[in-house]
Amino acid sequence: MKTLIKLAGVVFALALVQVLQAQQTDLQYFRTPGQKGLNVFETPKTNDVEYQGLKVRVGGDFAIQFQGLSHSNDFADTLGMGVRELGKNFNLPTANLNVDAQLADGLRVHLRTYLSSRHHTESYVKGGYIQVDNLNFVSEGFLQNFMNVATIRFGMDDINYGDAHFRRSDNACAIYNPFVGNYIFDAFTTEPFAEVTIQTNGILGVLGATNGRLNQSPTVGDQGIVIYAKLGYDKQLSDDLRLRLTGSIYNSSGDGTRDYLYGGDRAGARYYNVMWLNSEAADSDFSGRYNPGYKTQTAFQVNPFVKYKGLEFFGIYEMVNNGDSDAGGSFTQLGAELLYRFGGREQLYVGGRYNAITGNQTDAAADLKINRINLGAGWFLTPNTLAKLEYVMQKYDGDYYLGTGFQGGEFSGVMLEAVIGF
């Protein structure tokens, strides 16, 4: 009887998502949640939605994982507060509430609230922004030639550095990520920003600025600034072939900036309690990632993306340098995803990801190496419901970890994830 009740609950939830999706409002210049939003980066400068007054779209994201991982190192009783073994069980379910509104022709607002997340179990506003794609609300045809190719976005939300953040899991919004975890260097932060994006004939350019801070206050002596930019090419060359190549730069000043580029995700990481050292229990919510923690830095990220029929490749080549030249230190990140999507509507996929970082925390520090391999598969049961299965293995290496709890450290195992986004 309990099994029948659970099955009925799942069927009801799927049916409810489908009903809600069928009733959703279409918005201008908008990335649709679900399978339809796959491989959308910057929102395109094409629009077939006619403005018909104020429209509000309420959506949500839900995700839960079953974790079957184990971890180990060279020292007994230094993992998991003295408990060496990880259990196999469900992780905390996560949820987002998304509110999007068409305020005027070409003017849209977005707000995301984390209803529950790993790092903060209570609800709080993650961030939001206003996006401007034309200025007809000022005057019909105002600066039309410029706005035909330009998008202006400002608010306190995810900044557009690199392309990996378009494919990552944003708390419960995991439907665009073909795997369970994000990258080891997770370039994602929510800060007050303003940016302009230009798209014309496949050429893409972005210029933006932020203060580099996650938490805000007008404290004197903390007036740092970050400038970031992107240049690239993105073109559907034929019905079967799409090619995209972008390069991004991020540079923070030394005027008191608190740089959160690799530590701005307040939701927490997806591999729960792996390599959880007794001495670093407070950091366990972000286990599996690495944040160099530089106060200021310069970072570069290059991202190739190729899709030929069902075959899909996405890559990362990233370098980050410590802004403190006296201390020095730099890292390189490599990432490569290869997927094959198939089925009548490409609702099935299999693939793999390789991810590695190498470098030195400072010039005087020893070498640090972390590498990860993911093998996975996914099934879009509906356009808004995704089930994932993956095997992950991550290893820590280099003299930097000698004598620490990460010496000989590794974790591996199987993850299952169920995702809903609408």
Secondary structure, 3 states (H helix, E strand, C coil): CHHHHHHHHHHHHHHHHHHHHHCCCCCCCCCCCCHHHCCCCCCCCCCCCCCCCCEEEEEEEEEEEEEEEEEECCCCCCECCCCCCCCCEECCCEEEEEEEEEEECCEEEEEEEEEECCCCCCCEEEEEEEEECCCCCCCCCCCHHHHCCEEEEEEEEECCCCCHHHCCCECCECCCCCCCCCCCCCCCCEEEEEEEEEEECCEEEEEEEECCCCCCCCCCCCCCCEEEEEEEEEEECCCCEEEEEEEEEEEECCCCCCCCCCCCCCCCCCCCCCCCEHHHHHHHHHCCCCCCCCCCEEEEEEEEEEEECCEEEEEEEEEEEECCCCCCCEEEEEEEEEEEEECCCCCEEEEEEEEEEEEECCCCCCCEEEEEEEEEEEEEEECCEEEEEEEEEEEEECHHHCCCCCCCCEEEEEEEEEEEEC
